[in-house]
């Protein structure tokens, strides 16, 4: 799976760079794993802007402007929180595209989101990358 993620990240990076776009990440339970998966690709500084690791609720509030009421009402591992994390990473970065992960299933979600981005950019996925 790691080779497939690398190949997909590399292809996504080429497409982003060709279009002059940058990506950023907001992560909780993954602790920076998504950003690491992207930045291991040589030259990623040309298309990766930054990553936020906001494991604590306070970090989500302070760095990404997640509403404390959202965290209280829905919890840190929720679609509502992830949406606010996504909005926060876009407003606190120079990125055009962002990925936010707020759940313990984030690795699988990341692969799914990369697949969606690759579809949008017309990237041919490595064999088995969507499994």
C-alpha positions as CSV (number, residue, x, y, z in Angstrom):
1,X,0.0,0.0,0.0
2,X,2.9,2.4,0.8
3,X,4.2,2.2,-2.8
4,X,0.7,2.8,-4.2
5,X,0.3,5.8,-1.9
6,X,3.7,7.2,-3.0
7,X,2.8,6.7,-6.7
8,X,-0.5,8.4,-6.2
9,X,0.9,11.3,-4.2
10,X,3.6,11.7,-6.9
11,X,1.0,11.8,-9.7
12,X,-1.2,14.2,-7.7
13,X,1.8,16.4,-7.1
14,X,2.7,16.6,-10.8
15,X,-0.9,17.5,-11.7
16,X,-1.1,20.2,-9.0
17,X,2.3,21.6,-10.0
18,X,1.2,21.7,-13.7
19,X,-1.8,23.7,-12.7
20,X,0.0,26.0,-10.2
21,X,-2.1,24.7,-7.3
22,X,-1.1,23.8,-3.8
23,X,-2.5,21.4,-1.2
24,X,-2.6,21.6,2.6
25,X,-3.7,19.1,5.3
26,X,-5.5,19.3,8.6
27,X,-5.1,16.1,10.7
28,X,-6.2,14.9,14.0
29,X,-5.9,11.1,14.7
30,X,-3.5,10.6,11.9
31,X,-0.9,12.8,13.6
32,X,0.7,14.1,10.4
33,X,0.7,10.8,8.5
34,X,-1.1,12.3,5.5
35,X,1.3,15.2,5.2
36,X,4.2,12.8,5.5
37,X,2.8,10.6,2.7
38,X,2.7,13.7,0.5
39,X,6.0,15.3,1.5
40,X,8.1,12.2,1.1
41,X,7.8,12.9,-2.7
42,X,10.8,14.8,-3.9
43,X,9.9,18.3,-5.0
44,X,6.7,18.4,-2.9
45,X,7.6,21.8,-1.7
46,X,6.4,23.0,-5.1
47,X,2.8,21.9,-4.4
48,X,2.5,21.2,-0.7
49,X,1.8,24.3,1.3
50,X,1.5,23.1,4.9
51,X,0.0,20.7,7.3
52,X,-1.8,21.2,10.6
53,X,-1.7,18.5,13.2
54,X,-4.5,19.4,15.6
55,X,-4.9,16.4,17.8
56,X,-6.4,18.2,20.8
57,X,-9.7,20.0,20.7
58,X,-7.9,23.2,21.8
59,X,-5.6,23.0,18.8
60,X,-8.5,22.6,16.5
61,X,-10.1,25.7,18.0
62,X,-6.9,27.8,18.0
63,X,-5.3,26.8,14.7
64,X,-8.3,26.0,12.5
65,X,-11.2,28.0,14.0
66,X,-13.3,24.9,14.7
67,X,-16.2,26.0,16.8
68,X,-16.1,24.7,20.4
69,X,-19.9,24.1,20.2
70,X,-19.3,21.8,17.2
71,X,-16.8,19.8,19.3
72,X,-19.2,19.7,22.2
73,X,-22.2,18.7,20.2
74,X,-20.7,16.3,17.7
75,X,-17.3,15.4,19.1
76,X,-13.8,15.6,17.5
77,X,-14.4,12.5,15.4
78,X,-17.3,13.7,13.3
79,X,-18.1,14.9,9.8
80,X,-19.1,18.3,11.2
81,X,-15.7,18.8,12.9
82,X,-13.9,17.6,9.7
83,X,-15.8,20.1,7.6
84,X,-14.8,22.9,9.9
85,X,-11.2,21.7,9.9
86,X,-11.2,21.7,6.1
87,X,-12.6,25.3,6.1
88,X,-9.9,26.3,8.6
89,X,-7.0,24.8,6.7
90,X,-8.1,26.6,3.6
91,X,-8.5,30.0,5.4
92,X,-5.1,29.6,7.3
93,X,-3.0,28.6,4.3
94,X,-2.1,29.5,0.8
95,X,-3.5,26.2,-0.5
96,X,-6.1,25.8,-3.2
97,X,-7.0,22.3,-2.2
98,X,-7.1,20.7,1.2
99,X,-7.6,17.4,2.9
100,X,-8.9,17.2,6.5
101,X,-8.9,14.0,8.6
102,X,-10.7,13.7,11.9
103,X,-11.2,10.0,12.3
104,X,-9.4,6.9,13.0
105,X,-10.4,5.6,9.6
106,X,-8.5,8.6,8.1
107,X,-5.9,6.4,6.2
108,X,-8.7,4.7,4.2
109,X,-10.5,8.1,3.9
110,X,-7.3,9.7,2.6
111,X,-6.9,7.1,-0.1
112,X,-10.5,7.6,-1.1
113,X,-10.1,11.4,-1.1
114,X,-6.9,11.1,-3.2
115,X,-8.9,8.9,-5.6
116,X,-11.6,11.7,-5.9
117,X,-8.9,14.3,-6.4
118,X,-7.2,12.1,-9.0
119,X,-10.5,11.7,-10.8
120,X,-10.9,15.5,-10.9
121,X,-7.4,16.0,-12.3
122,X,-7.6,13.0,-14.6
123,X,-4.8,11.1,-13.0
124,X,-4.3,7.4,-13.8
125,X,-4.2,5.5,-10.5
126,X,-1.6,2.8,-9.9
127,X,-3.1,-0.7,-10.1
128,X,-4.7,-1.5,-6.7
129,X,-4.6,2.0,-5.3
130,X,-8.3,2.1,-4.7
131,X,-8.5,-1.2,-2.8
